[in-house]
């Protein structure tokens, strides 16, 4: 650590100086170290550094993220009047930021110039710009652009300062305005609905990215709650090859009745041989993985270590602030063409954990380091890479994420992985089966990034197998399976969905998912996500009254407009006018529908009164049809439809209901209806006796 002169300094005595604005204290410290700051002091607890750079005094001071936010004096909705105010004034959780606000305001008063040295993305551009605009003069401002907090890159950025990135600022400004317009108006509408029905205030929120994401999660969760497992049969086959018994993989259509399965099983018993119809042997070459962007890092951290996307992003940002990796909030899968990869590898080799890997990759490539760049790009930052700086003691998860980044970086220079594959297509009495085996011939990049495995039965690669070969069947069994519901949503599956439909950004998606938890709309259930009644209600009401505002199409169209603004091809005012028009049209229609509001709310939220009149016969939600609420009515219809299939597997009505109750894959609403039907001896007809 550098030694600083911590003597008291009177700002008035500094004379002319440039104010350098960093996004956070840790980043300010790294900038100060890179620019050889000689003095450090604290003003009201906020650290600042003073240095002489290029013959001019520079004062380096941190912000604490966004110091300004949007607000309004208007009550009710719709409102489209907004202003920028100090964040600490309207957000009690941001009160700590007041001291940063006061210090930067005081320092700006005496500065002759400004440098925005916040993170180079639309948020960092906006953070620094707003401070300069509110406290100083943007005409005397420059931008420092860097992708890592290493001394060399910071020094290069300060030697080659750029003009203020107004397109990035405008894109950041527009994103905040759009989010505010959506959030304040739709959130106030939802809270107004809730207050009118329940007579009390609770915090509900909606957003142009948050709400479509919640709706997607709710759709999956409801489909699982309504799932009726459907039986199907397969015939499991085990064959004998030499002295080994191997199970074949069934690849044909499911057998749709027990009678069909028994007939085929009897035919197999008469002719117990499997016939090899096709033999495919090939050698597959698998290229090295691409360098990490943030979504890829989040996906791999979850796959390998089950670390949530939000946690991975936070850890990556902390590694960046320690100058261990480049800026992580990037969508790029490309390393910079001018990056000195050999220097980075040599630095990594100073760490005993990576010394052998570095030696191998340099020997393998002969020092010619060509990364396997991916197709995705980002105009602000390259792919994530280690800087080569030696880490101090890292926490366990930080070390795992750092190790992933280092290994992925090294692997992208490696040779391809070569795998030999044997795939057999096998027929058993007209049914199709397969048997696949893979064996690594040359590990290539797998030596550096060993987080993949291959299946067993590799002994078969040396076994003589040919088309037309008859293989004795060792054993066969009729198995009755049941269809599974769609997989439950998880944090990583929601993040991947948001990426696939192009809503949100790599920097905001994980935070939006966490917001759904903080609002109580979704809940953790093991490693998956479940929805609360409030989450169901929000989606139901918005789809009922303002369906377009739940649509990913509308959200995606505005995301595309933000991209165009960032490219300098569109102005924010035009986008804001369109957003106001859309919101006005939808919200103005709501008042005409409010007469049905209470009925709509109690379709989702159980009624808390003691009376059971007009209540679902299973839960306390409002009756929809035939004595059921909306949820249980749909479940009942699915049970009736499913029974037609179950009868072909010799289940009678009561056996069917009992089995539904026992199966783990049965949806919760289906189980509740099945339990009621069984308890009340109800018959399988469209008008069961208890409805009469």
N, C-alpha and C positions, 0 to 999 in steps of 0.2 A: 504493500500500500504506500502511495506517495505521502510525504510529510507536508502538511500545509501550515502556513502561518495563520494562526487563528486569532490574531490580534483584532481588536475592534476597529472597524472601518466606517468612516462617515461617507455615505454615498455621495454627498455634496462635494466631497474632496476628490472624487475619482475623475472629475473632468468629463470629457467626452467618452462615451462608451457605447458599444453595441450590446443589446440585450438578446441573449440566446434563450429561446423557450423550449424546454424539453417536456415530454409528455408526463413523465413520472420522475420522482427523485432518483431512482436507481439508474435510469437512462441519463439523467443530468450528471450523475457522478461519473459514468463511463465517458461522457463527452468531455468533462473536465479533465479526466486523466489523459485522454487522447490529446487534448490541447495544452497539456502541461500546466494546468492551473497551479498557481503558487499560493493562493490564499483561499481559505474557506471560512465562512461564518454563518451564523444562523440569525434570521430576523423573525421574531415571533415563532420560533421553532422550525422555520422553513430553511433548509440549507441552500446557500448560494456559493458559487465559486467565482473567482476573479483570475483572469489570465491575460497575458499579452499575446495576441495572435496576429501575425502579419502587420505588426507595427501599431495595432489598435487595441485598446482595452476592451475586453469582452466580459460581460457578467452573465454567468450561466445560472438559470433559475428554473425550477420545475413547476409544472402545473400538477393537477391531480386528476387527470382525465378531463372530461368536459366540465368547464367552470360555468358555462351558460346553458340554459335550456329554454324550451318554449313554454309559454303560459298564456293565460287569458284572464281578463276580469269579467267576462261574460258568464252568466249562469245558464243552465239548461242546454238544450241542443235543438237544432244544429247551431254551431258557432264556427265561424271561419276567421275570427279576429284573433291574431296571435302576436306575441312580442317575445323578444329574447330577454330573459331575466337571469340574475345570478342563481345558479342551481341550488345553493344552500338556502335560498329564500323559500323555495317551494318544495324542497325534498329534505325531510328531516334526516334521512340517512346520509345526506351530503353536507351536513353542517361542518364536518371536518375540513371541507374545501375552502371555508371562508378565509383562513389564514393564508392559503396559497393565492386566493383572489386578491387580498389586501396587499400582499408583498409584490405581486406582479403589477398591480395598479401603481404602486409607489415607484417601482423600478422603471416602469414605462415612462413616467413623467419626466425623467432626466435622460432618457436614452436618445441618441441621435440616429439610431438605426436598429433594425430588428432582424433576427434570423429565426424562422420557424424550423426547429429541429425535432419536432414531434414525429411519430411513426409516419412513414410515407405510405399512407392509404387515405381514403376519403375521410375517415374519422380524425386521424392525426392532422390532416390538412385543415379540417374545419376547426379543430381545437385551437391550433396555433393562430389561425386567421382571426377567429373571434376575439382572442385576447388582444391581438395587435389592433384590430378594428375598433374595439371598445376603449382601449387604453392608450393607443399610439397612433401611428400614421402608416397605413399599408403602402403608401408611395415610397417609403424608405425601408421596405422589407424584402428579404430574400428567403430562399428555400434551401435547406440542406437535405440532400437525398442520399440515404444509405440503407443497405439491406442487412447489415449486421453491426454490432456495437464493438467491433474490433478497432483498435487504435488506427490501423492503417486505413480502413474504409472511412472512418469518421474524418480523419485528416484530409483524405482525398475529397470528401464531400465539402469540407470547409475551404479547400483550395479552389474548388470549382462550383461555387454557389450558383443556384439557378433562380430564375424569376419565380414569383409566387404562382403556384399551380392553380389558377383560377377555375379551370374545368373540374379539377378534383374537389375544390372547395364548394363549387356550385352543386356537384353531385351529392356531396355530404350534406349540404344545406337542404337540398330537395328531399333527400331520404328522411331527414328529421322532420321536415314539414309534412310530408305524406304520412309518416308514422303518427305524427301528432294529430293530424286531421282525422285519420281513421280511428286512432285510439280514443281521443277525447269524445268524439261524437257517438261512436257505437258503444263505447263503455258507458257513457252517461245514459244512453237509451236502455241498455240492459239493466243498469242499476235502477232506473226509473220504473221499468217493468216490475222488477223484484219488489221495490218499495210499494207499488200500487197493489200488489197481490198480498204481500206478507206484512206490510206496514212497518218495515224496518230497513235500515241501510246496511248493505254489505258491499265490499269492494269486488266488482266484476270488471273484467277488461276484455277487449277484443283488439285485433290488429290485422293489418292487411296480409301479413305472413303468418302470424300466430293463429288466426282463426281457421284458414284452410288446413293448417297442420293439425289442429285439434280435430277438425271435421274428418280428416283422413284417419286419424287414430280411432275416433268414435265409430266410424263405419266398420273398421276391422273388428273392434271389440264387440259391436252388436252382432256381426255375422257369427262370431264365436259363441255368443250367448244364445243364439238361435240355432246352433248347429245340431242337426239330428244325424248321428252316425248311421251310415247305410252299410249293411253287410255285403261282403263279396268274398268269393272263395278263390284260392290259388292252390296249386299242388306243389308242395316243396319236394324237390328232387335232390338226392345225394348220389353221386356217381363214384365209381372206383377207378382210379388211374394208378396202375402199379400197386404200391402198398399204401397209397394215400386215398382217403375219402374226402371228396370236395363237394360243397353245396353249390348248386347252380343258381344263378340269379334269374328270377322269373321276369320276362320282358314282354309278355303277351297281354291281351285285354283281360281284365278280371272276369272270372266265371260268375254269371249273374244269378245262378240258382244252385242249391245244394244237389238237386237231382242231376244237373249237368256235370258237376264235379264228381259225383259218385260214378256216373257212367264212364267218364274218362279214366278215373282211377281203376275201375275194373278192367278197362282195355289195357292199361299199363301193366297191370298184374299178369295179363295174358302174354304180353310182349315187353319184358322189362329191359329195354335198351334205349339209350339216347343216341341219336345220329348227328354227327358233326356235319353241318351243312356248309359252313364257311369258316375258313381260317385266314385271319389277317395278321401278318407280322410286319411291323414297321419300326423305324427308329424316328422318334419325335425330337425335334429341337425346340427348346423353350428359351426364348430370349431373356436376358436379364431384366429384372423389374425396373420400372421407371423411377427416377428420383421422387421423393415424397412431395406432394402438396398437402395442405392441411386435411382435406377430406380423406385422402389415402392414409395419412398417419393416424387419423382418428379411427378409421375402419380397422387397420392392422392392430392398433393398441387394444381395441375391443376384442378382436378375434383371438389374439394371443394371450392377453392379460386381463380381459374383461374390464378394462378401464373405460369409464363413460366418455363420450365425445367432449363434454364440457370440461371434465377433469383433465383430459389429454391436452386440450387447448390451453388451459391455465398453466399446466406444467411446461408446455412448449414456450409460452410467453415468458415464464420465469427463467427458462434456459436461455432464451434470447437476451433477457436483461443481464444475465451473467456473461454475455458475449460468447456462449458456447455453441450456439447455432445461429443461422441466419433468421431473418424475420419470418415467423411461422404462418401468419395469416395471409397465405397466398394460394392461388389456384393453379400456379404453374407447375408443370412436370419437367421443366427444362433448367439445366444448370447454365450459368452465364458462360459465354464463349471465352471471356477473358479471365475467368476464375483460375487461379494458380492451384490446380488440384494436387500437383506434386508437392508443393509446399504444405498444403493442408495434410496430406498423407504423412509427410515426414514429421509434422507436429504430432499427429495422432500416434505415430510410432514411439513417441516418448512415453506414452501410456502403455505399461506392460501388457494390459489386456488386449491391445490392438497391434502390438509389435509384430507378432507372427502373421496376422492377416495382412498388414501393410506390406511386409516383405514378400508374401505370396503374390499379392496383386501386382506389385511392381515387377516381380520376376515374370509373371504370367503375361503381362502386357508389354514388357520391355520398356516400361516407362512411358508408352504412348497411351494416354488416358482419354478414351472417347466414351462419354456417358451414353447410355441408352435413353436419350431424352424421350418423353412422352408427347402426345399431341396437344395437351392442354397448356394454355399460356396465361400470363397475367401481366398487364402493362406496367404494374408498379414494382413487382418483386419476382425474383426467380424462385425455383424450387428450394425446398428446405435442405440445407447442408450443414455439416459441422464446420466450425471455424478452425478447429485444430487447437484452440486454447485448452489448456489442461484444467479439468474441473477440480474444484475443491470437493470436500466431502458432500456427496449428494444423498438425499433421502432415497428410500428404496424405489418408489415409483418414478422419481425423477431419473434415477440411474437406469431403470428399465426403458423409459422413453428415449433417453439420450442414447442408450445402446442400440435401440431400434434404428434411430436416425443415422448413427455412425455405420452400422452394418448395411443398411439400405444404400447409403452413399457409396460405400466400397463396392458393393455387389453390382451396382449399375455399370461399373467399368469392366466386369468380368466376362469370361467366355460364356456362351449359352450352356444350358443344362441339356444333356443328351440322355434320352430315356428310350429303352426298347419296350415295345408293347406287343402283347399277344392277345387278340380278341377272338373268341370262338362263338359262333352262332350255332346253337344246338336245338334240334327238334325232338320233342318227346310226344309221340302220338298226336302230332299236329300242333302242339303248343310250343311257343318259342321261348328259349332260355339263352342266356349269355354267360360267358366266363371270361373275365378280363384280368390280365396280370401285367404289371409294370415293374421294370427294374432299371435302376440308375446305372448308366454306362459311364458317363463322365459328369461329375457333380457340378462343374462350372461354377456359376454364381451361388449355388446351394452351399458351398463351403463358407461363404461369407454371410449369407442370410438363410440360416438353417431352419426356417419355421414352416416347413412343408414335409409331408411324409407320403409314402407310397404303400400300396396294399400288399397283402401276403400272397401265398401260393407261387412264389417266384421259382420254386423247383420245377414248375411245369414248363418253363422256358427251355429246359434241356430234355423235355419228354417228346417223343415222336408222336405228333398228332396230325392227321390228314383228313381232307374232306371225304365224307362217306364212311368214316370210321364209326363203328358201333361200340359204344361204351356201356358196360354193364351198370345197371341201376342198383345201387346198394340199398336204398331206402326211399320211400315216398310217403307223404302224409298230406291229407286234405286239411288245409288251414282256413278257418273263417276269420277274416279281418274286418275292420270297420273303418270307414273313411274318417279322416282327421279334418278338423277345422283348419282354416288358414292360420299360419303362425301368428302368435300375438305380436303386437308392436313392441319394439324396444327403442331405446334411445338411438342406437346406431341405425336401425331400420328406418326410423323417422328422418334421421339426418340424410341417409342415402336417398330416401324418397324426395325430400326437399331439393336435393341436388339434381335428381333425375328430372324433376318438373321445373327446375330453374326458378325457385323462389327463395328469397333470402340470399345471403352471401356466405362464403366460407368463414367469415369472421363472426356472423350473427346467428347462424343456424343452431349451434349448440346452446347458446344463451336463450333462444326462443323456446327450445324444448324444456329447459330448466324453468322458464317462466310458467309453463303449463303446470308444473308441479307446485310452484310457489302460490299460484292462484287456486290450487286445490281442484283443478279440472281433471287432472290425472293423478294416479297413485302408483307407487311401486308395488309390484306383485312378483316376488321372487326376482328374476332378472328381466321380467317383462313389465308392461304397462297396462293398468286397468283404468277405467273411466269412473269418475264420481257422478252422482246424480246432477250436481251443478254443471259439470262438463257436458253431460247429455242435454241439459236444459239450454245451455248457451247455444249449442249447435242446432237444437230443434227450433228455438225461437228465431235465430238468424236465418235459418233456411225457410222458415214460415213467412217471415216478414221482409227480409232483405237478402234473398238467396244469392244474388249476383255478388254481394260483398263477401260471400263464403267461397266464391269460385276461385280456383287457381288461375283461370284464364285472365281474370281482371288483374290479379296480383302479378302474374307473369308479365302482362303487358306493361305495367308500370316499372317492373324491374328492368325490362328492355329499354324503356325510356331513360332510366337512370344511367344505363350503360352508354346510351347515345349522348347524354349530357356530358358524361365523363370524357367522351371523345370530342367534345366541342361542337357537336352537330345539332344541338337542341338547347333551348333555354328553359330554365326551371319554371318561370312564370306560366308558360304554356301548359306544362304538366299539372301545375297546381290548379289552374282554372278548370282543366278537365276533371281532376279529382273532386273539386268542389261541386261541379255539375252532377257527377255521378252520385255523390253523397246526398245532395239536395233532393234529387229525384226519388231516391229510395226512402230517405227518412220522411219525406212529405207524405208518402203513401202509408206510413205506419199508423198514423192517427186514425185512419179509417178502419183499421183492423183491430184496434185495441179493445173493442167490445167483446172479442173472443179471447182476450188475453188470459183471464183466470182459468178458463177451461183448458187452454193450451199448456199453461204452467203445470196444472195438476195431472196432465197426461204423463208428466215426467217425474214430478216431485210427489212423494206420498202425502196424502191429506192427513193432517194431525188431529182432526176432530174425533170425538169418541163415537159418533154415529158411523155406522157401516153402510148407510144408504148411498147408492151410487159409487160405492167403492169396488175395486176389483176383488173378486172372491179369493184371490191369493195374496195380493198386496193391498196397500191403501191408496194406490193411484186411482185416478178417475176412470170410470168404466168407458170402454171403447165399444166393444160388441160382445154379445152373448155372455155378459157377466165378467168379462176379462178386461184388463187394461190393454192399451195398445201393444205393449211388449209381450204379454202372455197370450193375447189373441193370435199374434203372428206365430208364436211358438206352438200353439194348439193346431193351427192350420198345417204347420210343418210336420207335426206328429202324425196327423191324419194321412198326409201325403206319404210320409216315410213308411207307414205300416204296410202299404201295398207292396213295397219291396221286401220287407221283413217276412211277409207271409210265404214268399218263395223259399225261405230258409227254415220253414216249418215252425215259426214262432206264432203262438196265438196272442191275442190282444194283451192279456195280463202278463204273459211271459215277456212280451215286447216292452211293456212299461217298466217291469222290474229290471230288465237288462239296461234300458235307457238310464235308469236311476244309478246303476252300478258303474257304468262306463265313465271313465275319467274324461273322455273326449266329448261327452254330451254337454251341450250348452246349458248355462245355469237357468235360463228361463224355461228351457225345455224340461229340465229336471224338475223344476218347481211345478209345472203343469202335469207332468207324468205322476209325480207324487200325489197331487190332488186327485187326478183321475183314478188312480189305483185305490186311494183311501176311500173314495166315494163310489167305488164300483161302477164307474161310468163306462158306457159302451162306445165302440168306435163308429159313431155315426155323426152326420152333420148337425143333428139336434139331440145331443145326449140328454139323458133323462133329467139331469139336474138343472137343465135350462128350462124345462117345461113349467 
